[in-house]
Amino acid sequence: MSRIFPIIIKEFIHISRDFRTLIVVIVLPVVMLFLYGFAINMEIQNINMLVLDHSNSPESSSLIRKFSGSDFYTVLPFDGTEAEIETIFANREADMALILAGDFAAEHARSPETTVQILIDASDPNAAQAIRNYTNTVIQFYNMAHGAKPSFEITPTVWYNPSLKSAYFFVPGLAALILIMISALLTSVAIVREKETGTMEQILVSPVRPVEIIIGKVVPYIILAFLDLIIILNIAYFVFDVPFVGSLGLLIFCSLLFIFTSLSLGLFISTKARAQQVAMMMALVATLLPTVMLSGFMFPLSSLPAPLRVLSHLVPARYYLVIIRGIMLKGNHFLQLLPQVLALAGMAIVLMVVSARKFKTNLEG
């Protein structure tokens, strides 16, 4: 410790004097969390709906009021023809169209199974499916209000996220993305910076072993990444109202393990890169794209092709996402998360051992 502690102090002094590092450590996580936390939203909030009402009857007006009374729809009365709807869709001026035939009221009086025409712009298939589901729900409420009784009633019970808020899903995922990016980026640059500026030779003339250099470099960034974790959790809870029903101690333990794994990845990158810019690019490529695409951050892993599902087992964020979402939303305990914890621990050990050996080889070479 007498040799490691001065290296830790040296690294903290350098960080305090490096304005860019402070921006990356403190400001970037907060900006990313607010930007992506509010921007990434799978909920359809504003559906522009054209209404072509050939009936102009109380029954058709009642159906239109069902849509206009919903928070999801903006009703746009339309006096044109059906042929003009395609042009409106092409100009992205509407998302769907509701067409009511002239005999809508008469048909509705004879039979509750009256047909209406719904046209949806499906250039975005996910949004189109959501619009279709919302529309079916509104029509079902209209039918029930006018005496059409369903053959059976479905009463769903939604666990863990009853309000179906996207923030509950994405904000914990952003924590994984931010922590692995910051940890890997800072550690990779920290080692390469010593090589690039020539100060590594000054460290080597001292009686310090390579493993002590690695520990002295890693410890400050574990502390800084832990500070980022505290900031992220507070913003998630107090700003985005993400519930926290599990154990805070368990989450901190698992987060420190994930941070250590991310730092080990940064160390491995530092053994390959010779310039800070190269290290930064390698860190971003190794963390950003795999975390977004192959970890379950945005897309379910079950929807990936089989080769990519196999490749996703090499992405640390895959396991941490299960941990943080499980603890915050479901209250999972340690035994339920043991496979993910063991996977992160194994990856951390392998990366650290390989990095230490490669680092030692580079110094001796």
C-alpha positions as CSV (number, residue, x, y, z in Angstrom):
1,M,0.0,0.0,0.0
2,S,2.9,2.3,0.6
3,R,3.6,2.2,-3.2
4,I,0.0,2.0,-4.4
5,F,-1.3,4.9,-2.3
6,P,1.0,7.6,-4.0
7,I,-0.2,6.4,-7.4
8,I,-3.8,6.8,-6.3
9,I,-3.1,10.3,-5.0
10,K,-1.3,11.2,-8.2
11,E,-4.3,10.0,-10.3
12,F,-6.7,12.1,-8.2
13,I,-4.5,15.2,-8.6
14,H,-4.4,14.7,-12.3
15,I,-8.2,14.3,-12.5
16,S,-8.7,17.4,-10.5
17,R,-6.5,19.4,-12.9
18,D,-8.1,17.9,-16.0
19,F,-11.2,19.8,-16.8
20,R,-12.2,17.4,-19.6
21,T,-12.1,14.4,-17.3
22,L,-14.3,16.2,-14.8
23,I,-16.8,16.9,-17.6
24,V,-16.8,13.2,-18.6
25,V,-17.2,12.0,-15.0
26,I,-19.8,14.5,-13.6
27,V,-21.6,16.3,-16.4
28,L,-21.8,13.7,-19.2
29,P,-23.7,11.1,-17.1
30,V,-26.3,13.7,-15.9
31,V,-26.8,15.1,-19.5
32,M,-27.1,11.6,-20.9
33,L,-29.6,10.5,-18.2
34,F,-31.9,13.5,-18.7
35,L,-31.6,13.6,-22.5
36,Y,-32.2,9.9,-23.1
37,G,-34.4,9.4,-20.1
38,F,-37.0,11.9,-21.5
39,A,-36.2,11.3,-25.2
40,I,-36.5,7.4,-25.3
41,N,-40.1,6.8,-24.9
42,M,-42.0,3.9,-26.5
43,E,-45.4,5.3,-25.5
44,I,-47.5,6.8,-28.3
45,Q,-48.5,10.2,-26.9
46,N,-50.0,12.1,-29.8
47,I,-51.8,10.3,-32.6
48,N,-53.1,12.6,-35.4
49,M,-56.3,11.1,-36.6
50,L,-58.2,12.2,-39.7
51,V,-62.0,11.8,-39.4
52,L,-64.0,11.4,-42.6
53,D,-67.6,11.3,-41.3
54,H,-70.1,10.6,-44.2
55,S,-72.8,9.8,-41.7
56,N,-73.0,13.0,-39.7
57,S,-75.3,11.3,-37.2
58,P,-75.5,11.3,-33.4
59,E,-74.0,7.8,-33.4
60,S,-71.0,8.8,-35.5
61,S,-70.5,11.9,-33.4
62,S,-70.5,9.8,-30.2
63,L,-67.8,7.5,-31.6
64,I,-65.7,10.5,-32.6
65,R,-66.0,12.0,-29.1
66,K,-64.7,8.7,-27.7
67,F,-61.5,9.4,-29.6
68,S,-61.3,13.1,-29.0
69,G,-61.8,12.5,-25.2
70,S,-58.7,10.3,-25.1
71,D,-55.3,11.7,-24.2
72,F,-53.7,9.8,-27.1
73,Y,-55.6,11.2,-30.1
74,T,-55.8,14.6,-31.8
75,V,-58.9,14.5,-34.0
76,L,-58.5,16.3,-37.3
77,P,-61.9,16.8,-39.1
78,F,-61.5,16.1,-42.9
79,D,-63.7,17.2,-45.7
80,G,-61.8,15.7,-48.5
81,T,-62.1,12.3,-50.2
82,E,-60.6,8.9,-49.5
83,A,-58.2,9.3,-52.4
84,E,-56.5,12.3,-50.7
85,I,-55.7,10.4,-47.5
86,E,-52.7,8.7,-49.2
87,T,-51.2,12.1,-49.9
88,I,-51.7,13.2,-46.4
89,F,-50.0,10.1,-45.1
90,A,-47.1,10.7,-47.5
91,N,-46.7,14.2,-46.1
92,R,-46.7,12.8,-42.6
93,E,-49.6,15.1,-41.6
94,A,-51.6,12.3,-40.0
95,D,-51.0,8.8,-38.5
96,M,-54.4,7.2,-39.1
97,A,-57.8,7.9,-40.6
98,L,-61.2,6.9,-39.4
99,I,-63.8,6.6,-42.2
100,L,-67.5,6.3,-41.3
101,A,-69.9,5.3,-44.0
102,G,-73.1,7.2,-44.8
103,D,-75.3,4.3,-43.5
104,F,-73.3,4.0,-40.2
105,A,-76.3,5.1,-38.0
106,A,-78.8,2.8,-39.8
107,E,-76.4,-0.2,-39.7
108,H,-75.7,0.5,-36.0
109,A,-79.4,0.5,-35.2
110,R,-79.9,-2.9,-37.0
111,S,-76.9,-4.6,-35.6
112,P,-74.1,-3.8,-33.1
113,E,-71.6,-5.4,-35.5
114,T,-71.3,-2.3,-37.6
115,T,-68.1,-1.9,-39.6
116,V,-65.9,1.2,-39.7
117,Q,-62.8,1.7,-41.8
118,I,-59.5,2.4,-40.1
119,L,-56.4,3.3,-42.1
120,I,-53.0,3.4,-40.3
121,D,-49.7,4.7,-41.6
122,A,-47.5,1.6,-40.8
123,S,-44.1,3.0,-42.1
124,D,-43.2,2.6,-38.4
125,P,-44.5,-0.9,-37.6
126,N,-44.1,-0.6,-33.9
127,A,-46.1,2.6,-33.7
128,A,-48.7,1.3,-36.1
129,Q,-49.2,-1.8,-33.8
130,A,-49.6,0.5,-30.8
131,I,-52.1,2.7,-32.7
132,R,-54.1,-0.4,-33.7
133,N,-54.3,-1.6,-30.1
134,Y,-55.3,1.8,-28.8
135,T,-58.0,2.1,-31.5
136,N,-59.4,-1.3,-30.8
137,T,-59.7,-0.4,-27.1
138,V,-61.6,2.8,-27.8
139,I,-64.0,1.0,-30.1
140,Q,-64.6,-1.6,-27.5
141,F,-65.5,1.1,-24.9
142,Y,-67.9,2.6,-27.4
143,N,-69.6,-0.7,-28.1
144,M,-70.0,-1.4,-24.3
145,A,-71.4,2.1,-23.8
146,H,-74.0,1.4,-26.5
147,G,-75.2,-2.0,-25.1
148,A,-72.9,-4.4,-26.9
149,K,-71.9,-6.8,-24.2
150,P,-68.7,-8.9,-24.8
151,S,-68.9,-12.7,-24.5
152,F,-66.3,-12.6,-21.7
153,E,-64.5,-9.9,-19.8
154,I,-60.7,-9.6,-19.4
155,T,-59.4,-7.9,-16.4
156,P,-55.6,-7.7,-16.7
157,T,-53.2,-7.3,-13.7
158,V,-49.9,-5.7,-14.6
159,W,-47.1,-6.3,-12.2
160,Y,-43.9,-4.2,-11.5
161,N,-44.9,-1.4,-13.9
162,P,-48.7,-1.0,-13.7
163,S,-48.7,2.4,-15.3
164,L,-46.6,1.0,-18.2
165,K,-44.1,3.9,-18.1
166,S,-41.2,3.6,-20.4
167,A,-38.9,5.4,-17.9
168,Y,-39.2,2.4,-15.6
169,F,-37.6,0.3,-18.3
170,F,-35.1,2.6,-19.9
171,V,-33.7,4.6,-17.0
172,P,-32.2,1.6,-15.2
173,G,-30.8,0.6,-18.6
174,L,-29.3,4.0,-19.0
175,A,-27.5,3.4,-15.7
176,A,-25.8,0.3,-17.3
177,L,-24.9,2.2,-20.5
178,I,-23.5,5.2,-18.6
179,L,-21.4,3.2,-16.1
180,I,-19.8,0.9,-18.7
181,M,-19.0,3.8,-21.1
182,I,-17.5,6.1,-18.4
183,S,-15.6,3.3,-16.6
184,A,-14.1,1.8,-19.8
185,L,-13.4,5.1,-21.4
186,L,-11.6,6.7,-18.4
187,T,-9.5,3.7,-17.6
188,S,-8.4,3.1,-21.2
189,V,-7.4,6.7,-21.6
190,A,-5.6,6.9,-18.2
191,I,-3.1,4.2,-19.0
192,V,-2.5,5.3,-22.6
193,R,-2.0,8.9,-21.5
194,E,1.0,7.8,-19.4
195,K,2.5,6.1,-22.4
196,E,1.7,9.0,-24.8
197,T,3.1,11.7,-22.6
198,G,6.2,9.7,-21.6
199,T,5.5,9.7,-17.8
200,M,5.2,5.9,-17.8
201,E,9.0,5.8,-17.8
202,Q,9.2,7.9,-14.7
203,I,6.8,5.5,-12.9
204,L,8.9,2.5,-14.0
205,V,12.1,3.8,-12.5
206,S,10.4,3.7,-9.1
207,P,10.1,0.4,-7.2
208,V,6.6,-0.2,-8.4
209,R,5.4,-3.5,-9.9
210,P,3.0,-3.5,-12.9
211,V,0.1,-4.9,-10.8
212,E,0.5,-2.0,-8.3
213,I,0.4,0.4,-11.2
214,I,-2.9,-1.1,-12.4
215,I,-4.4,-1.1,-8.9
216,G,-3.3,2.5,-8.3
217,K,-4.9,3.5,-11.7
218,V,-8.1,1.6,-11.2
219,V,-9.1,2.6,-7.6
220,P,-9.7,6.3,-8.3
221,Y,-12.0,5.5,-11.2
222,I,-13.9,2.9,-9.1
223,I,-14.6,5.8,-6.6
224,L,-15.6,8.2,-9.4
225,A,-17.9,5.6,-11.1
226,F,-19.5,4.9,-7.7
227,L,-20.2,8.6,-7.4
228,D,-21.8,8.5,-10.9
229,L,-23.9,5.5,-9.6
230,I,-25.2,7.6,-6.7
231,I,-26.1,10.5,-9.0
232,I,-27.9,8.2,-11.4
233,L,-29.9,6.4,-8.7
234,N,-31.0,9.7,-7.2
235,I,-32.1,11.2,-10.6
236,A,-33.9,7.9,-11.4
237,Y,-35.8,7.9,-8.1
238,F,-36.5,11.6,-7.6
239,V,-36.8,12.9,-11.2
240,F,-38.2,9.9,-13.2
241,D,-40.1,8.4,-10.2
242,V,-38.6,4.9,-10.9
243,P,-39.6,2.7,-8.0
244,F,-37.0,1.1,-5.8
245,V,-38.4,-2.0,-4.0
246,G,-35.3,-4.1,-3.6
247,S,-32.1,-4.0,-1.4
248,L,-29.9,-0.9,-1.9
249,G,-26.9,-2.8,-0.4
250,L,-27.3,-5.6,-3.0
251,L,-27.6,-3.1,-5.8
252,I,-24.4,-1.3,-4.6
253,F,-22.5,-4.6,-4.4
254,C,-23.6,-5.7,-7.9
255,S,-23.0,-2.3,-9.3
256,L,-19.4,-2.2,-7.9
257,L,-18.9,-5.6,-9.5
258,F,-20.2,-4.3,-12.8
259,I,-18.0,-1.2,-12.5
260,F,-14.9,-3.4,-11.8
261,T,-15.8,-5.4,-14.9
262,S,-16.1,-2.3,-17.0
263,L,-12.8,-1.0,-15.7
264,S,-11.1,-4.3,-16.5
265,L,-12.4,-3.9,-20.1
266,G,-10.9,-0.4,-20.2
267,L,-7.6,-1.8,-19.0
268,F,-7.7,-4.5,-21.7
269,I,-8.3,-1.8,-24.3
270,S,-5.4,0.2,-22.9
271,T,-3.0,-2.7,-23.6
272,K,-3.9,-2.6,-27.3
273,A,-4.1,1.2,-27.9
274,R,-1.1,3.5,-28.4
275,A,-2.9,6.9,-28.5
276,Q,-5.7,8.4,-26.4
277,Q,-7.9,9.0,-29.5
278,V,-7.5,5.4,-30.5
279,A,-8.3,4.2,-26.9
280,M,-11.4,6.4,-26.8
281,M,-12.7,5.1,-30.1
282,M,-12.1,1.5,-29.1
283,A,-13.8,2.0,-25.8
284,L,-16.9,3.6,-27.4
285,V,-17.1,0.8,-30.0
286,A,-16.7,-1.9,-27.3
287,T,-19.3,-0.4,-25.0
288,L,-21.9,1.7,-26.7
289,L,-23.0,-0.4,-29.6
290,P,-23.0,-3.8,-27.8
291,T,-24.8,-2.3,-24.8
292,V,-27.5,-0.7,-26.9
293,M,-28.0,-3.5,-29.4
294,L,-27.0,-6.8,-27.7
295,S,-27.9,-6.4,-24.0
296,G,-31.6,-6.1,-23.9
297,F,-31.4,-2.3,-23.3
298,M,-33.8,-1.5,-26.1
299,F,-34.8,-4.8,-27.8
300,P,-35.6,-8.1,-26.1
301,L,-32.9,-10.7,-26.5
302,S,-35.4,-13.2,-27.7
303,S,-35.9,-11.2,-30.9
304,L,-32.3,-11.3,-31.9
305,P,-31.0,-13.9,-34.5
306,A,-29.4,-17.0,-32.9
307,P,-25.8,-15.9,-33.7
308,L,-26.3,-12.5,-32.0
309,R,-28.0,-14.1,-29.0
310,V,-24.8,-16.2,-28.5
311,L,-22.6,-13.1,-29.0
312,S,-24.7,-11.2,-26.4
313,H,-23.3,-13.5,-23.6
314,L,-20.0,-11.6,-24.0
315,V,-21.7,-8.2,-23.2
316,P,-21.4,-7.3,-19.5
317,A,-24.4,-5.0,-19.6
318,R,-26.6,-8.0,-20.5
319,Y,-26.2,-9.3,-17.0
320,Y,-26.2,-6.0,-15.2
321,L,-29.5,-5.0,-16.8
322,V,-31.2,-8.1,-15.3
323,I,-29.7,-7.1,-11.9
324,I,-30.6,-3.5,-11.8
325,R,-34.1,-3.9,-13.2
326,G,-34.7,-6.9,-11.0
327,I,-33.6,-5.2,-7.8
328,M,-35.3,-1.8,-8.5
329,L,-38.6,-3.1,-10.0
330,K,-39.1,-6.6,-8.7
331,G,-37.2,-6.7,-5.5
332,N,-35.0,-9.7,-6.5
333,H,-32.7,-11.1,-3.9
334,F,-29.2,-12.4,-4.3
335,L,-29.9,-16.0,-5.1
336,Q,-32.3,-15.0,-7.9
337,L,-29.5,-12.9,-9.4
338,L,-26.7,-15.4,-8.7
339,P,-26.2,-16.5,-12.4
340,Q,-25.7,-12.8,-13.5
341,V,-23.4,-12.1,-10.5
342,L,-21.2,-15.1,-11.3
343,A,-21.1,-14.1,-15.0
344,L,-19.9,-10.6,-14.2
345,A,-17.4,-11.9,-11.7
346,G,-16.0,-14.4,-14.2
347,M,-15.7,-11.7,-16.9
348,A,-14.0,-9.3,-14.5
349,I,-11.4,-11.9,-13.4
350,V,-10.6,-13.0,-17.0
351,L,-10.3,-9.4,-18.3
352,M,-8.1,-8.3,-15.3
353,V,-5.8,-11.3,-15.6
354,V,-5.4,-10.9,-19.3
355,S,-4.9,-7.1,-19.0
356,A,-2.3,-7.5,-16.2
357,R,-0.3,-10.1,-18.2
358,K,-0.4,-8.0,-21.4
359,F,0.4,-4.9,-19.5
360,K,3.5,-6.6,-17.9
361,T,4.6,-7.9,-21.2
362,N,4.4,-4.5,-22.8
363,L,6.4,-3.0,-20.0
364,E,9.1,-5.6,-20.3
365,G,9.1,-5.4,-24.0
